[in-house]
C-alpha cells in the first residue's frame, strides 16, 4: 500500500489525447480500489481503454493530484465533501458520474448500545470537512445532541448547542479512527476504513440508512466530464459486476448510487 505522495510517482501526466487511450484514476487504498479494479477490466475489454489506478491513504491528496493534472479522475468522495474542497481550495472539479453510498457508522468496543454511553463519553469524529458534520447530524437525528442547524453539512462541535450528556469530542483523521477505537467510547468511521478493520455496519451502534444523500462520485476536472475516456470509465464502473464486487467486499455496506 502506497501513500499518496509515493503513488504519484507512477501516475500519468493527465494527457487527454485520444491516441493514448489511457487514463489514471485515484482511489483510497483498500476495498474501494478492488471495486475499481473490476471497472478497469471492463474498460479494457469493452473499450480497449487502459486505466491506471493510483492509490492514496488520505482524503485530501486525490483532489490535489486531480486539480494539478497528475490524475484524470478520482473516485472516493461524496458531493458535500467535493463542494467543500471546491469552495475552500478553488479547485475546478466536477462530478462525471455516481458510484456508491458508503454509510457511516458509529462503533464502540466498550458499549453495546448508545444508551450505555456514560456522561462525559469520548466520541471520535472524522476531522475532514462534511464527514464531521455528517457524524454530528447523525447524532442530532438520534437525539444524542442538538445542533444549531441540522442542515449544516459542515457542522463541527462548536455548532452543538445542547449536549445533555456532556460528550467529549475528539477530531481524528478518518484513516486513523479504527486505531483509536479502543481508546474512546464511540467512533464514527466511514465504511471505507471500517470494513478493512473488520468492522461491519451490523455492529454499528448508529448508522446511516440506504437513503443517505452522501453518494460517492467519479470526479474530474471541469470540462472533462464529457471526454470519451471518462464517459467510458463511468460506463464501465456502473455495471452489475462492479456492484456485485462491492456487495462481496462490503457485505451490504455499499449501495449503488446510479440506480
Backbone bond lengths (Angstrom), bond angles and torsions (degrees), N, CA, C in turn:
res aa  C-N    CA-C-N  psi(-1)  N-CA   C-N-CA  omega(-1)  CA-C   N-CA-C  phi
1 X - - - 1.451 - - 1.521 109.01 -
2 X 1.315 116.96 127.27 1.445 120.57 -176.78 1.514 110.83 -106.04
3 X 1.315 116.37 141.51 1.455 119.86 170.90 1.506 108.24 -69.34
4 X 1.353 115.98 157.98 1.436 120.36 -176.47 1.510 112.60 -55.46
5 X 1.329 118.05 -40.99 1.452 120.27 -176.50 1.516 111.77 -65.18
6 X 1.334 117.71 -31.55 1.454 120.60 178.94 1.520 111.14 -81.37
7 X 1.337 116.34 -39.21 1.450 120.03 -177.00 1.515 111.49 -62.91
8 X 1.298 117.58 -30.85 1.452 120.63 -176.67 1.517 112.45 -64.04
9 X 1.307 117.39 -22.66 1.461 119.51 -178.87 1.510 111.55 -61.63
10 X 1.319 117.34 -23.92 1.458 119.29 -176.93 1.503 113.89 -107.03
11 X 1.344 119.57 9.19 1.449 119.16 -173.90 1.508 110.90 -93.70
12 X 1.354 115.14 167.88 1.451 120.68 -177.01 1.500 112.46 -72.55
13 X 1.326 115.07 174.50 1.453 120.05 -177.24 1.508 112.84 -97.39
14 X 1.354 117.33 7.42 1.440 120.12 177.22 1.521 113.06 81.76
15 X 1.349 120.05 7.24 1.452 123.36 179.31 1.524 109.35 -61.58
16 X 1.340 117.12 125.36 1.452 119.81 -175.47 1.518 112.27 -105.77
17 X 1.307 117.80 21.86 1.455 118.90 177.69 1.514 109.85 -68.05
18 X 1.341 115.57 139.82 1.461 120.08 -174.72 1.520 111.70 -62.81
19 X 1.341 116.98 -28.22 1.448 120.27 -175.50 1.532 112.38 -62.13
20 X 1.322 116.40 -30.34 1.459 118.99 -176.18 1.520 111.36 -69.50
21 X 1.344 116.81 -34.38 1.462 122.19 -177.06 1.516 110.34 46.78
22 X 1.315 116.46 41.34 1.456 120.77 177.75 1.522 108.60 -147.52
23 X 1.307 114.79 145.64 1.460 121.49 175.92 1.526 108.35 -141.38
24 X 1.317 115.07 165.14 1.466 120.57 176.49 1.523 108.97 -119.69
25 X 1.335 116.08 142.99 1.462 121.43 -179.78 1.523 109.08 -132.74
26 X 1.318 116.56 134.33 1.460 121.83 179.36 1.518 111.37 -92.45
27 X 1.334 115.66 137.74 1.456 122.31 175.84 1.529 109.14 -134.92
28 X 1.320 115.96 164.48 1.460 120.78 171.83 1.522 107.76 -86.40
29 X 1.329 116.38 129.16 1.464 121.56 -175.96 1.526 110.96 -55.94
30 X 1.318 115.87 137.85 1.453 120.94 -179.88 1.520 110.78 127.52
31 X 1.321 118.07 -151.23 1.468 120.65 -174.58 1.518 114.28 -62.82
32 X 1.343 118.36 -30.45 1.462 119.14 177.79 1.527 110.63 -62.32
33 X 1.316 116.73 -33.68 1.463 120.18 175.93 1.520 110.37 -66.91
34 X 1.326 117.17 -40.61 1.469 120.32 178.61 1.521 111.33 -63.35
35 X 1.323 116.81 -36.26 1.463 120.47 176.00 1.526 110.02 -64.36
36 X 1.333 116.53 -45.25 1.459 120.55 179.50 1.529 111.23 -61.66
37 X 1.315 117.47 -32.06 1.470 120.40 -179.46 1.533 111.79 -60.08
38 X 1.330 117.26 -32.40 1.465 120.29 176.36 1.522 109.85 -66.10
39 X 1.329 116.84 -43.97 1.459 120.42 178.10 1.523 111.20 -63.50
40 X 1.323 116.83 -36.45 1.470 121.21 178.07 1.532 110.20 -60.76
41 X 1.317 115.95 -44.10 1.470 119.76 178.99 1.524 110.68 -62.64
42 X 1.328 116.73 -44.47 1.470 120.21 -179.75 1.526 110.62 -64.17
43 X 1.330 117.30 -40.68 1.459 120.86 179.64 1.523 111.34 -61.14
44 X 1.312 116.18 -37.55 1.464 120.12 179.33 1.522 110.62 -71.53
45 X 1.330 116.25 -45.31 1.461 120.27 -176.42 1.527 112.68 -66.88
46 X 1.334 116.64 -40.64 1.459 119.97 -173.25 1.529 113.93 -93.52
47 X 1.333 116.36 -31.12 1.465 119.26 -173.62 1.524 113.32 -120.96
48 X 1.309 117.56 1.10 1.459 121.43 -173.63 1.522 111.00 50.95
49 X 1.325 115.19 40.23 1.459 122.57 -179.71 1.527 109.09 -105.60
50 X 1.319 116.50 123.80 1.456 121.27 176.50 1.519 109.08 -88.64
51 X 1.325 116.31 123.59 1.462 121.51 179.74 1.522 108.62 -118.19
52 X 1.310 116.11 119.03 1.464 121.61 176.50 1.526 108.97 -93.46
53 X 1.310 116.61 127.78 1.463 121.66 176.37 1.519 109.12 -92.67
54 X 1.320 115.95 130.10 1.462 121.96 175.70 1.531 107.27 -115.37
55 X 1.327 116.31 118.85 1.460 121.02 -175.35 1.520 111.78 -89.98
56 X 1.335 115.41 144.02 1.459 122.88 176.13 1.530 108.57 -128.81
57 X 1.303 115.76 161.18 1.467 120.40 178.93 1.525 111.87 -118.96
58 X 1.333 117.29 14.63 1.463 120.62 176.49 1.518 108.63 -144.58
59 X 1.327 116.47 173.74 1.461 121.57 -175.99 1.529 113.65 -95.59
60 X 1.309 118.24 -9.03 1.466 120.91 -174.59 1.528 111.75 -93.93
61 X 1.323 117.03 -45.03 1.460 121.41 -173.52 1.528 114.45 -59.65
62 X 1.351 120.86 -37.26 1.464 118.46 -178.08 1.525 113.86 -61.27
63 X 1.332 117.55 -35.64 1.460 119.28 177.62 1.519 111.69 -73.89
64 X 1.336 116.88 -36.72 1.465 119.50 176.95 1.521 110.06 -62.79
65 X 1.327 116.87 -41.76 1.464 121.21 -179.88 1.520 111.52 -67.64
66 X 1.323 116.94 -37.29 1.461 120.06 177.82 1.528 110.39 -67.89
67 X 1.326 116.37 -43.19 1.459 120.23 -177.79 1.523 112.18 -64.47
68 X 1.342 117.64 -34.57 1.471 119.18 -177.29 1.530 112.76 -89.80
69 X 1.331 117.26 4.48 1.456 120.56 175.70 1.505 115.38 90.18
70 X 1.337 117.83 2.30 1.461 120.25 179.54 1.518 112.43 -73.20
71 X 1.324 116.70 -21.74 1.459 122.86 176.23 1.523 109.26 -124.18
72 X 1.323 115.39 160.19 1.462 121.08 173.01 1.524 111.78 -96.84
73 X 1.324 116.73 -24.14 1.463 121.75 -178.53 1.517 108.33 -161.55
74 X 1.328 115.99 164.10 1.455 120.08 166.90 1.519 108.77 -141.27
75 X 1.312 116.27 160.45 1.459 121.56 -177.20 1.516 108.22 -144.10
76 X 1.338 116.29 92.50 1.467 118.81 -178.96 1.518 114.11 -163.50
77 X 1.340 118.77 -10.16 1.462 120.99 -168.08 1.522 111.91 -123.37
78 X 1.337 115.28 156.25 1.455 119.98 176.14 1.533 110.10 -97.18
79 X 1.319 115.06 170.57 1.461 121.37 -174.21 1.530 113.70 -57.66
80 X 1.339 120.19 -47.48 1.467 118.58 -179.86 1.529 113.04 -59.59
81 X 1.330 116.77 -39.23 1.471 118.77 178.69 1.523 110.59 -66.63
82 X 1.331 117.10 -43.67 1.463 120.51 178.55 1.522 110.40 -57.79
83 X 1.313 116.93 -46.42 1.464 119.61 -177.73 1.524 111.64 -65.02
84 X 1.324 117.17 -36.33 1.462 119.34 178.37 1.523 110.78 -65.59
85 X 1.335 117.35 -37.94 1.458 120.38 178.31 1.524 111.33 -69.93
86 X 1.315 116.89 -38.45 1.465 121.23 177.62 1.525 110.12 -62.09
87 X 1.329 115.85 -44.90 1.464 120.02 -178.30 1.524 111.99 -70.87
88 X 1.324 116.88 -40.35 1.461 120.48 -175.35 1.525 112.43 -76.46
89 X 1.329 117.41 -34.48 1.461 120.77 -171.26 1.520 114.69 -116.44
90 X 1.328 115.57 -4.44 1.454 118.52 177.83 1.513 114.53 74.42
91 X 1.320 118.12 17.21 1.457 120.65 179.31 1.530 110.27 -66.47
92 X 1.316 116.68 140.61 1.458 121.64 175.10 1.526 107.85 -99.73
93 X 1.316 114.74 75.51 1.458 122.59 -176.94 1.519 109.75 -120.43
94 X 1.337 116.20 144.74 1.459 121.19 -178.67 1.524 109.41 -140.23
95 X 1.320 115.58 163.17 1.462 121.38 176.94 1.517 110.27 -81.99
96 X 1.335 116.45 134.79 1.457 122.04 174.12 1.523 111.37 -104.27
97 X 1.328 117.28 -17.12 1.456 121.23 179.89 1.515 110.33 -178.42
98 X 1.313 115.59 168.84 1.462 122.07 179.95 1.528 110.22 -100.21
99 X 1.338 115.24 152.15 1.458 119.72 173.75 1.537 109.34 -118.82
100 X 1.324 118.42 -101.21 1.456 120.87 -174.98 1.531 111.56 -127.11
101 X 1.303 114.71 157.47 1.462 121.26 164.10 1.521 106.92 -91.81
102 X 1.341 115.71 123.41 1.465 121.58 175.93 1.529 107.18 -110.93
103 X 1.328 118.50 95.11 1.461 120.00 -174.65 1.523 112.31 -58.71
104 X 1.320 115.70 143.79 1.460 121.11 174.86 1.527 108.36 -90.70
105 X 1.319 116.28 145.71 1.453 120.55 179.15 1.514 111.08 -134.83
106 X 1.313 115.42 160.30 1.465 121.93 176.91 1.528 108.27 -108.01
107 X 1.327 115.94 126.18 1.459 121.95 -174.04 1.524 110.95 -119.43
108 X 1.316 115.11 155.44 1.461 119.99 177.99 1.523 109.51 -149.52
109 X 1.330 115.58 140.30 1.459 121.02 171.72 1.525 111.12 -99.88
110 X 1.326 115.92 -3.40 1.462 120.31 -175.99 1.526 113.29 -108.07
111 X 1.324 117.32 -24.86 1.460 120.60 -171.53 1.524 110.36 -133.49
112 X 1.335 116.26 146.13 1.460 121.86 -176.34 1.514 113.04 -91.84
113 X 1.326 117.95 -13.66 1.464 121.29 179.16 1.519 108.78 -156.32
114 X 1.320 115.96 164.01 1.469 119.43 179.23 1.528 110.77 -67.13
115 X 1.337 116.59 -24.12 1.466 119.34 178.47 1.521 111.63 -67.12
116 X 1.337 116.76 -21.59 1.462 120.43 -179.72 1.529 112.83 -85.16
117 X 1.330 117.08 -9.49 1.465 118.95 -179.53 1.530 109.54 -61.23
118 X 1.317 118.24 126.48 1.468 119.86 -178.43 1.523 111.53 -79.20
119 X 1.296 115.91 163.27 1.459 119.75 170.88 1.526 108.30 -59.88
120 X 1.324 115.22 137.04 1.460 119.48 -179.04 1.509 113.96 81.30
121 X 1.338 117.81 10.47 1.465 121.37 -179.61 1.526 110.76 -57.65
122 X 1.322 115.68 143.30 1.461 121.58 178.50 1.527 108.69 -89.88
123 X 1.336 115.66 121.23 1.453 122.67 -177.82 1.526 108.41 -113.26
124 X 1.336 117.46 121.24 1.466 121.84 178.60 1.521 109.36 -92.21
125 X 1.331 115.37 133.19 1.457 122.54 -178.37 1.527 109.93 -122.40
126 X 1.339 118.40 147.63 1.472 119.28 171.82 1.527 108.97 -65.99
127 X 1.316 117.07 137.89 1.468 119.97 -173.12 1.522 113.88 -93.09
128 X 1.358 118.10 3.46 1.454 118.93 -179.43 1.524 111.07 -85.12
129 X 1.337 117.71 152.51 1.460 121.24 -178.21 1.519 111.41 -54.60
130 X 1.304 116.43 139.02 1.463 127.28 175.97 1.519 113.67 77.88
131 X 1.341 119.39 -41.09 1.462 117.98 177.19 1.519 110.88 -68.31
132 X 1.327 116.99 -32.45 1.460 119.63 173.93 1.520 109.77 -65.03
133 X 1.342 115.54 -45.79 1.455 119.07 176.96 1.514 112.14 -62.41
134 X 1.299 116.26 -36.85 1.459 122.05 178.34 1.525 110.41 -58.06
135 X 1.331 116.67 -44.56 1.465 121.04 179.31 1.523 111.33 -67.50
136 X 1.321 116.35 -43.02 1.462 119.59 -179.17 1.522 111.82 -66.17
137 X 1.346 116.61 -38.05 1.465 119.47 176.79 1.521 110.40 -63.38
138 X 1.320 117.09 -37.94 1.462 120.42 177.65 1.527 110.17 -64.17
139 X 1.340 116.78 -41.26 1.468 119.38 175.90 1.521 111.29 -63.30
140 X 1.334 116.67 -40.91 1.466 120.98 177.39 1.532 110.06 -59.68
141 X 1.340 116.11 -46.84 1.464 120.19 -177.88 1.522 112.29 -65.05
142 X 1.331 116.31 -24.91 1.467 120.78 178.10 1.522 112.22 -86.93
143 X 1.347 116.78 -1.81 1.449 120.92 179.33 1.519 114.57 78.52
144 X 1.333 117.36 14.91 1.459 120.92 -179.11 1.518 112.02 -80.46
145 X 1.329 116.18 -32.83 1.465 122.71 178.12 1.516 107.71 -142.05
146 X 1.332 115.94 174.38 1.462 120.58 171.90 1.522 108.40 -127.72
147 X 1.334 115.84 130.23 1.454 122.08 177.90 1.523 110.21 -98.36
148 X 1.335 115.75 152.73 1.463 118.35 177.33 1.523 111.89 -67.79
149 X 1.334 117.04 -28.39 1.457 121.63 176.97 1.519 108.52 -147.11
150 X 1.334 117.94 97.02 1.467 120.33 -177.38 1.522 113.75 -68.54
151 X 1.327 118.31 -2.97 1.459 121.72 175.10 1.527 111.89 -94.61
152 X 1.320 116.59 -5.47 1.465 121.56 -178.49 1.517 109.36 -77.80
153 X 1.338 116.47 105.42 1.457 120.59 -175.33 1.523 113.00 -72.32
154 X 1.327 116.80 -11.22 1.460 120.14 179.50 1.531 110.98 -112.23
155 X 1.299 116.34 30.48 1.462 120.66 178.17 1.523 110.45 -62.16
156 X 1.322 115.61 147.22 1.461 123.43 174.58 1.526 107.17 -128.52
157 X 1.316 118.56 175.70 1.468 119.24 179.25 1.524 114.75 -56.49
158 X 1.322 118.45 -22.33 1.472 118.91 178.19 1.518 111.27 -69.10
159 X 1.323 117.61 -16.41 1.467 121.80 178.61 1.520 112.75 -89.17
160 X 1.322 117.02 0.49 1.470 120.86 176.65 1.527 108.33 -80.44
161 X 1.339 116.53 116.78 1.468 120.06 -178.38 1.531 112.71 -102.95
162 X 1.315 116.58 -17.65 1.461 121.21 174.83 1.518 108.49 -134.08
163 X 1.326 115.72 124.79 1.462 121.53 -179.49 1.523 107.71 -140.29
164 X 1.349 115.98 70.10 1.470 120.22 -170.13 1.522 114.98 -61.37
165 X 1.344 116.74 -21.66 1.467 118.73 -178.70 1.528 111.23 -104.10
166 X 1.322 115.16 11.93 1.471 121.62 173.80 1.517 112.29 52.58
167 X 1.334 116.34 44.84 1.464 120.64 176.51 1.528 110.08 -62.92
168 X 1.334 114.69 143.63 1.460 121.19 177.44 1.522 108.04 -107.31
169 X 1.327 116.46 125.14 1.460 120.83 -174.98 1.520 110.99 -99.47
170 X 1.347 115.17 137.82 1.453 122.33 175.24 1.532 107.85 -123.01
171 X 1.307 117.00 121.82 1.460 122.16 -178.35 1.530 108.85 -93.57
172 X 1.357 115.71 117.51 1.467 122.25 -170.67 1.523 109.16 -128.37
173 X 1.333 116.95 145.63 1.459 120.43 174.06 1.527 108.93 -57.53
174 X 1.338 115.60 135.68 1.465 120.58 -171.45 1.522 113.08 -53.58
175 X 1.329 117.08 -42.57 1.465 120.26 -176.94 1.523 112.73 -65.80
176 X 1.333 117.58 -21.57 1.462 121.49 -176.86 1.525 112.91 -90.89
177 X 1.324 117.65 -8.86 1.460 120.19 -173.80 1.528 113.70 -60.44
178 X 1.343 120.31 -41.30 1.477 117.54 177.19 1.524 112.84 -60.63
179 X 1.324 117.31 -30.76 1.467 120.62 -178.11 1.523 112.20 -73.31
180 X 1.331 116.86 -30.17 1.468 119.29 -178.79 1.518 111.83 -89.45
181 X 1.331 117.72 -5.97 1.466 120.82 -176.39 1.529 113.24 -52.03
182 X 1.353 119.70 -42.44 1.474 118.53 179.59 1.531 113.74 -64.35
183 X 1.336 117.33 -17.88 1.462 120.94 -173.27 1.521 113.65 -100.73
184 X 1.343 117.07 0.57 1.465 120.49 -178.86 1.521 108.66 -128.64
185 X 1.318 115.89 168.87 1.458 119.61 178.75 1.525 112.12 -80.73
186 X 1.332 116.06 -31.95 1.459 120.21 179.96 1.524 108.28 -159.40
187 X 1.343 116.73 144.12 1.460 121.35 179.23 1.523 109.29 -136.24
188 X 1.324 115.12 135.41 1.461 121.07 174.90 1.525 107.92 -89.49
189 X 1.342 116.00 119.62 1.463 120.54 -172.85 1.522 109.31 -128.49
190 X 1.337 115.67 126.06 1.459 120.36 174.56 1.515 109.52 -62.44
191 X 1.326 116.41 146.58 1.457 119.82 -177.96 1.522 112.29 -62.43
192 X 1.348 116.75 -24.24 1.464 120.96 175.86 1.522 111.01 -54.40
193 X 1.331 116.51 -37.94 1.456 121.37 -177.66 1.527 112.00 -103.99
194 X 1.325 118.00 -21.89 1.464 120.63 -179.03 1.524 111.06 -70.14
195 X 1.332 117.05 -46.65 1.457 120.23 -175.24 1.527 112.87 -61.88
196 X 1.352 119.33 -46.50 1.469 118.20 177.89 1.528 113.38 -62.68
197 X 1.353 116.21 -22.34 1.462 120.06 179.12 1.522 112.28 -87.61
198 X 1.326 116.90 6.19 1.453 120.63 178.22 1.509 114.57 82.59
199 X 1.333 117.34 18.09 1.457 122.02 179.89 1.520 109.77 -99.64
200 X 1.315 116.78 135.46 1.456 122.60 178.95 1.519 109.89 -112.09
201 X 1.334 115.98 145.73 1.469 119.08 176.42 1.521 111.60 -58.61
202 X 1.321 116.81 -26.01 1.463 119.75 177.24 1.525 111.58 -63.58
203 X 1.336 116.71 -22.54 1.466 121.08 -179.17 1.522 112.91 -92.21
204 X 1.333 117.07 -7.28 1.464 120.22 -175.65 1.526 111.22 -69.69
205 X 1.328 116.33 138.98 1.460 121.13 176.22 1.516 110.76 -71.88
206 X 1.326 116.14 -33.97 1.459 123.60 177.35 1.521 106.59 -140.46
207 X 1.325 117.57 141.26 1.460 119.66 178.71 1.519 110.54 -153.95
208 X 1.327 114.74 157.37 1.449 120.61 174.66 1.518 109.88 -73.41
209 X 1.321 115.28 155.34 1.449 120.77 174.99 1.515 111.00 -92.00
210 X 1.329 117.25 176.85 1.469 121.02 -178.43 1.523 113.94 -68.13
211 X 1.334 117.47 -11.67 1.466 120.71 179.11 1.521 112.41 -88.98
212 X 1.312 117.65 14.15 1.466 121.47 -179.60 1.525 111.03 -56.48
213 X 1.344 117.95 137.47 1.466 120.77 176.37 1.520 112.87 -78.06
214 X 1.316 117.89 -2.14 1.467 121.07 -173.91 1.528 111.45 -89.31
215 X 1.324 115.87 61.41 1.463 119.67 178.29 1.525 108.81 -78.90
216 X 1.316 116.37 136.20 1.458 120.69 178.96 1.528 110.74 -76.76
217 X 1.331 114.95 160.07 1.458 121.63 -170.87 1.522 111.64 -130.37
218 X 1.327 115.66 155.28 1.459 122.36 163.11 1.521 105.66 -95.26
219 X 1.322 116.52 118.82 1.464 122.38 -168.68 1.524 110.43 -114.79
220 X 1.330 115.38 142.54 1.470 122.09 179.81 1.522 109.14 -138.02
221 X 1.327 115.99 172.56 1.453 120.12 172.06 1.530 109.62 -70.35
222 X 1.321 116.88 144.55 1.459 121.12 179.66 1.517 109.97 -55.54
223 X 1.315 116.19 131.69 1.452 122.28 -177.30 1.507 113.41 101.71
224 X 1.343 116.97 -17.24 1.470 120.69 -179.12 1.526 112.82 -96.20
225 X 1.331 117.44 -3.99 1.457 119.08 -172.57 1.533 113.12 -65.02
226 X 1.332 117.86 -23.61 1.460 120.36 178.08 1.532 112.25 -103.16
227 X 1.304 117.24 4.53 1.464 121.08 177.30 1.533 109.39 -59.74
228 X 1.322 117.13 139.19 1.461 121.08 -173.18 1.528 112.27 -55.94
229 X 1.330 116.89 -47.14 1.464 119.48 -177.50 1.530 111.70 -63.80
230 X 1.313 116.44 -34.70 1.469 119.85 178.86 1.517 110.47 -69.51
231 X 1.336 117.66 -43.93 1.458 120.11 178.54 1.536 110.42 -62.17
232 X 1.325 116.33 -35.92 1.459 119.58 178.28 1.530 111.26 -69.02
233 X 1.322 117.19 -38.36 1.464 119.91 176.29 1.525 110.76 -62.69
234 X 1.327 116.57 -45.14 1.472 120.29 179.26 1.521 110.10 -61.56
235 X 1.335 116.26 -44.76 1.464 119.90 179.08 1.522 111.61 -60.95
236 X 1.331 116.57 -42.47 1.465 120.45 179.68 1.516 111.53 -65.80
237 X 1.327 116.85 -31.06 1.475 121.11 -177.87 1.531 111.02 -76.58
238 X 1.309 116.94 -39.78 1.468 120.13 -173.09 1.527 110.38 -84.95
239 X 1.302 116.18 63.13 1.466 123.25 -176.87 1.523 111.15 -126.62
240 X 1.317 114.73 159.20 1.456 120.22 177.93 1.525 111.37 -62.16
241 X 1.352 117.05 -35.49 1.464 120.02 -179.55 1.529 111.10 -63.55
242 X 1.326 115.96 -37.85 1.464 120.21 178.28 1.529 109.97 -68.85
243 X 1.333 116.47 -43.79 1.463 120.12 178.30 1.528 111.05 -61.20
244 X 1.329 116.48 -38.12 1.466 120.11 179.22 1.520 111.25 -65.90
245 X 1.328 117.59 -39.33 1.460 120.57 177.56 1.523 110.67 -64.44
246 X 1.336 116.32 -41.23 1.461 119.81 178.46 1.526 110.79 -64.11
247 X 1.323 116.81 -39.14 1.464 120.40 178.09 1.529 110.12 -62.96
248 X 1.321 116.14 -41.41 1.465 120.88 178.90 1.523 111.20 -62.77
249 X 1.323 116.91 -45.21 1.463 121.21 -173.97 1.522 113.12 -78.78
250 X 1.334 116.41 -37.06 1.460 120.20 -173.37 1.520 113.19 -102.96
251 X 1.335 117.26 -3.98 1.464 121.28 174.70 1.525 111.50 50.86
252 X 1.327 115.26 53.05 1.460 120.29 178.61 1.519 114.31 87.72
253 X 1.334 117.30 -1.28 1.461 120.67 -177.35 1.508 113.97 -91.35
254 X 1.345 117.65 8.70 1.465 121.24 176.49 1.522 107.54 -132.67
255 X 1.320 115.50 119.15 1.459 121.60 -176.73 1.520 108.75 -109.72
256 X 1.351 119.41 121.12 1.467 120.12 179.85 1.522 111.70 -54.62
257 X 1.317 115.86 130.60 1.464 120.81 -177.53 1.512 113.61 -98.16
258 X 1.332 117.98 1.90 1.455 119.96 -176.75 1.524 111.69 -103.28
259 X 1.324 117.30 -0.85 1.471 119.56 -177.24 1.522 110.44 -91.64
